[in-house]
Amino acid sequence: MIRAGGLRPLSMRRAAGLALALAAAWGLGWAIAAGGPLLALGGLLGVALGALVLCSLDFAFLMGIGVIFLLPFATVPVHLGFVPTFLDLAVLGWLVSGLAWWAAGRTPPLEGNPLAFPVLAFVGTTLATFVAGLGHAALTPTVARRLAEFLLAALSFFWVVTLARDEARLARWVRWILGLGFLAALLAVVLYTLPDAQAEGWLLRLRPLGYYPEGGPVLRYILDDPQQPERAIGTAVDPNLLGATLATLIALAFPQCFARRPLWPRPLILIFLGTMGAALLLTFSRGSFIGAAVALLALAMVRYRRLLPPLFLGMALLFLLPATREYAQHLLAGLRGEDLATQMRFGEYRDALTLIARYPLFGVGFAGVPDVDLYIKVASIYLLLAVQMGLVGLGVFLAMMGVFFAAAGRAWSALRARPDLEPLWLGLHGAMVAALVSGLFDHHFMNFDFHHMVQWFWLLVGMGMAATRLAQPSPAPAVTGEIPGAVERP
């Protein structure tokens, strides 16, 4: 704009905006020239999402949950010395934006909670056993990166508890979780019902994001035999990973059916549960089914006892109806130890117990084993922890979970005065029961190789502890005998 006295100088804000626009235009032009329009569009989308993550902590949380449920193994198609995953960027963005908000004084300070010391003890034990294990196995960049992801997932517990200090935010998070979990279950069911060739073709479109290398399996079947029934996988790659996630989501959604004000309309909650239950059955994941069943029975015994007969009837029908007979036979074969998959797991258990007997206190670490006749692989989070961190590490983990449920027990009596918080609290603790019970038969929630499952586990721990803290009544102010507002006379 020109005035009579000459040109008006640009303000600092406008100058910064112009410089940022020029830099963005230059970067977009370079990306188009170097990698093509698709890469440029992806970079532009990434910048936009990054800006939204920095502007909203809730949006950052939503991004992380979306990746965990819908694209857990997606990687950025750019090599930066290493290949970052979508989840790495989502978690990093959440933590960085949180630090920025904390530095600006816009988030509450960290507070103590009953689980703070046990979580720190678990993190410290993990580090100590990891360092001790390097005496017999070399440190590789992959192992170092996975350790960092594992520790960041555990430490995110503190950030969850810090942010979820009001019931509205916790309810908002759980609402998003249930919505995205439903989408993951619906995608799994749709892919399962499609013809195999079409479903495989759709999944192979994820190859640019790091999914399904050449020659690797895409669709999954019982015993990896295409003559056997297919197993639902969605975008989780492995049916047991999908099953373990669905077990926790079913337990989380179940109390919303009886909530005074459910997070979603009640008919939608029923659709969510039906879709998740169907997807869980289609995974043929027996450990996850047992985890979900135990969690639902526990919730019914604690709060919804009138539902115990229908739950037992439903489980009986699972073994009697022709439509579910194949699943029932698969489940019974596993319980009796008759099929090859169960027998292989029994072999893993024996080898794990042998390794624990040789290195009982602090395990063998995470990088490798000192004995060539054994290996670090066992389908149980408890045996896996004992192998890698010894009985000391397993003891710390069990003590941590004991403190978690002990704190929940102390808060239970106060929940009747919080009818809107109660279904959130019940769902989060039911999801933890599902995770811990299914963990008897699978190692996903404590396995370095499955960052999204470890992150999901610690998010559940953090939200469960936040719900317990919200349930406890605030301490009454101390009585000092002083009159409020009184001013001492000179």
N, C-alpha and C positions, 0 to 999 in steps of 0.2 A: 504494500500500500504506500502511495507517495503523498507526502504532505507538502505544504508550501515551503516548509523549511528544509525539504530534502527527504531522503529515505528514512523510514522509521527502523531503528536497529532491531534485529531479531531478539526475542527474549531467550533466556537460557533454556526454558522448557521446549520452545519451538526449535531451537537449534539442535537440542538433543534428539527430538523427534525426527527432524530431517536427517540427522546423521544415522539414526537407527534405520530409517527407511532406505537410505542409500546402501547401508551395509546389508540389509535384507535383500534388496534388489541384486546387489553384486553376488551374494551367496546363492541366491536362486539361479542366477544366470550361470554361475560356475557349476552348480549341481546338474543343471540341464546339459551343459556341455560335456561334463565329465562322466555322468552316469545315465543320462537320459531323463525323459520327463517323469517316469515312474519313480525313480529314486528321488528326484526333486520334490515330487508330490508327497512322498513318504517323509522326507526331511521337513517339509513345510508343516505337515500334520504333526510331526514330532515336536516341532518348536511351539505350535499352538497348544498342544497338550501339556508341554512343559510349562508354558505360561499359566495355564489353568491350574496346574498342580501347585505352582508357587502362590497363586492367588487364593486357593481354597484347600484347607487341610482335609475337609470331607471329600472333595473331588479326588484328592490324592489317594485317600483310602479306597474310594470307589474304583479307581483305576487298578490298584493292587488286587482287589477282590475279583475284578473282571478278568485279569490275567490268570489268577489262580484257578478259576473255574472254567474259563473258555479257551485260553491259549497258554497252558502252563509250561510248555516246552519251546515256545516261540523265541527265536533269536533275531537280533538285528542283522539284516543282510549286508553288513559292512564290517570288514576286519580292521580292528583298531589295536593290533598287537594281541588282542584276544577278541572273542566274539561275545559281546554282552547279550544277556537274555532280556526279554521284555520285563520279566519280574525283577531282575537286578535294577533296571532303570526305574521301575515303579516304586520299589522299596527305597531306593536311593533318593528319588524325588520326594517321597513322603517324609523321609528323615531330614533332608536338606531344607525343605519348606518349613518343617517343624522347627528346626534350629533357627531359621530366619524369623519366624513368628515369635519364638521364645526370646530371641535377642531384642526384638522390638517391644517386648513386654506385653504381647497380645495372647499369650497362653499362660495358664497357671503354673506355678513352680511344682517341681517334683515333690511328692509326699511319700512318706513311708507307708507300707502295707505289710500284712503278715507274710506275704510271699516274697518280699524283696530280698531278704538274706538267703533263703533257699535257692532262688533263681541265680543270684550272684555266686553262691557256692557251686551250683551246677555248671555255670560258665567257667568258673575257676578250675573245677575238676576236669572239664573238657580240655582246657588249655594245657593243664599239667600232664594229662595222659597223652595228649597229642605230642607234646615236646618229648616225653619219655619214649614214645613209640618211634621217634626218628632215629633212635639208636640202631634199629635193624631194618629201616626202610628209608630210601631217599625221598626228600621232599620234592614234589613236582608242582609246576604252576597250577595244574588242575586241582590237586589236593589242597593247596594253599587257598585257592579261590573258594572251594567248597567249604573249607573251614570258616572262612570269613562270612560266607552266606549263612552258615549254620549259627554262628555266634550272633550275627546281626538279627537273625530271626528271633533268637532267645532274648536278646536285649530289647527288641521292639515291644516286649511285654510291658516295660516301664512306660513307653510312650503311649501305649493303648490305655493303661490305667490312668495316666496323666490327663489324656484328652477326654476320656469318657467319664466326666465328673457330673454329668447331668443326664437324667433319664431320657430327655428328648434326643440327644445325640446318640446314645446307645440304641434307642429304638430305631432311629434313622439308619444306623449301620446295619442292624439286624434285618430291617426291611429290605435294604439293598442286597444283602447276602441271600435272603430267601428268593428274591426276584432273579438274581443272576444264577443261583443254584437251580431254579426251575428251568431257566434257559439251557443250562448244561445238560439237565436230565432230558428235556425235550429234544435237544439235538441228538443225544445218544439214542433215544427211541426212534427218531426219524431215520437216522443212519442205519439202524438195525433192521428197520422194515423195508428199506430200499433193496433192490437186487444187488448182489455182491459186487458186481462189476461197476455199477453206478456209484455205490457207496465208496468203493476203493478209489474211483476216479475223483470224487469230491475231496476225499482226504489227501490224495496226492497233490492237490493244489496248494497244500500247506508246505510243500517242499522248499520254496524260497525262504520260508521262515524257520528252517532247520529241522523240519519234521521228515521222517521216513527216508533215510538214505537209500541209495540204489541197492537193490537186492534184499533189503530188510522187509520183515513182515509188516503188513498194514492191518488187515482184518485179523481178528483173533478167534480161536476155536478152543474148545476143551481139549487139553493135551496137545494143543497145536496141530490137531488133526482135522483137516477140512471135512472129513466124513462125520465128525462129531458136531454137536450144536454150536452155532456161532455165539460169541460173547460180545455184549455191547461195550463199546469203548468211548464213544463220542470223540472228543479231541484230546482225551487223556492218555492215549496211546495204549495203556495197559488197563485191562478190565478190573484188576484188583485196586488200582489207584482210584478209578472212578467209583468203585463200590465203597471204598473206605470214606471217600468224600461224601457220597450220598447217605451213608449211614449216619454221619454227624448231622447232615442237613435235615434228615427225617426227624431225628430227635429234637433238633432246634425248632422245627416247624410244628411239631405235634401239639405243644401247649397252646399255640395260637388258635387252635380249633375251639378252645373253651374260654378264650380271653374275653373280658368284658368289651374291650375295644381292640380287636385284632389289628395287626400291622397292615394287613391287606384285607379286603372284603372276605368274609368267611367262605363264600363259594369258591373264591380264588385260592384260598388256603387249602381247601379240599382238593382242588385241581392240582395244586403244587404237590401235595402229599401223594396223590394218586400217581402222578407222573414220575416222581422220585422213587416211589415204591416199585413201579413197573420197571424203571431203568435199573434199579438195584437187583431185581430178580433176573433181568436179562444179562447182567454181568456174570451170573453164576459164581459170584464171589461168596464163598461159604463163610469165611471169617467175618466179612462185612455184614452179612445177613445176621449172624449171631450177635455181632456188636449192636446192630439196630434193634434186634429183638430184646436183648437184655436192657438196653436203654429205655425202650417203651414200657417194658414190664416194671422197671424201676420207677419211672415217672408215674405209672398207674398206681403202684403201691404207695408212693409218697403222697400223691395228691388226687388221683382220679381212680379210686378203688372200684367204683362201679363199672369201670371199663375192663377190669380183669377178665370176667367171663367172655366178653366179645373178643378180646385179644387171644385168649386161649382157643376159642372157637375158630378164629381166623387162621391160627397156626395149624390147627388140626385139619382144616379144609385144604391147607397147602399140600398136605400129604394124601388127601383123598380125591381132590378134583382131577379129572383127566387132563385139563389144561396145564396143571402145574406138576403132574406126575414125574415128568422128566427131571425137573428141578429137584423134586423131593428125593428121587433116586440118587441124583448127584450129591445132594447133601448127606444122605445116609451113608453112601459109599465113603465119603470123607470121614464121617464120624466113626465108622467101623475100620478105617484105615485100609480099605480094599483097593483103591485106585492108585495109579502110578504116581500122581502128583502128591498125594498124601504120604506115600512111602518115601518119596524123595525128600519131603520135609522132615520126616522122622530121621532120615540120614543126616540132614543138616543139623537137627537138634543134637544128635549123638556127637557129631564133629565139634559143634559149639561147646558142648559140655566138656569134651576132651581139652579144647583150647582153654576153657575157663579153669580147668583143673591144673593146667600147666602154668598159667599166669593169673592167679586168682585175685590178687589185690587191685592192681592197676591196669590189667588187660594188656593188649598189644598195640594200642593206639589206633590210628585211622589210616595210616599210609600203607601198611602191609603187615604180613605175619613173619615171624622169625623162622617158622618151621614150614618146609616146602610141602609137607603132607597135609597141611590144613589151609583154611581160607577164611576170610571175613565175609561170610554170607550166611544168614539164617533168618527165616521168616518169623521173627518175633522181636518186637522192640526191646523186650526185657533181656532176652538172650543176647541180642546185638549189643546193647549197652554193656552187659557183663563181659562180652568178648572184647570190646574196644576200650572200655573204661574200668573194667574190673568190677569186683563186688562193691568196691568203694563208690564208684560212679553209679552203679545200679541202686545202691543204698541211698545216695543223695537224691536221685530221681524219685524213688519211692517215698522218701521223706517229704520231698517237695509236693508231691501229689497228696500225701496225707495232710499236710498243712493246708492245701487248697480246699479239701473237702471238710476239714475240721473248721475252718473259717466259715464255710458255707453252712455247716450245722449250727454254729452260733448265731447266724443271721436268720435262720429259718423262721423262728418265732415272730420276728418283726415283719415278715413279708405279708402277713394277713392284713396289715394296715396299709399296704402298697399294692392294691389290686391291679394296677397297670404294670408295675414292675415285676410282679410274680411270674407271669408267663415268660417274660424275658429271662429271668433268673433260672426258672425251671428248664427252659430250652437250652440255655448255655451249659448248664451242668449236665443235662441229659446228653448233649453232644460230646462233652468230655468223657462221660461213661462209655458212649459208643466208641470213641477213639481208643480208650484204654483197653476195652474188651476186645475190639477187633485187632488191637496191637498184640494180643496173645498169639495171633495166627499170621501176622504180617508185620513188616518192619518199616513201613512207609513213613510214619510220623517221626522217626528218629534216624532216617537214612540220609547221608550226605548227598546221594544221587538225586534225591527228590526234594529240591529246594522248596517248591510250592507246597508240598505236604507238611514240611517242617514249619514253614511260615504260617500256614493255616492252623496248625496245632497251637502255636504260641499266640496267635490272634485269639483263639478260643480261650486260652488260659487267661490272657489279659482282660478280655471282655467279661469272663466269668468272675474274675476278682473285682472288676469294676462294679458289676451288678451286686456282688456281696457287700461291697463298701457302701453302695447307694441304699441297700436294704437296712443297714444299721442306723439307728437314730442318732442324730447329731448330739454331742454332749451338751448338756445345759450349761449356760454360763455360770461361772463361780459366783457365789454370794459373798460380797465384800463388806456389806453394811453401809456402803456409801450411797448417797442419793444421786441418781443420774442427773447430770446437768448442774449439780451443785458446784459453786465456785468458792474456793477457800479464801477467806478474808485475810487481808494482810494484818 
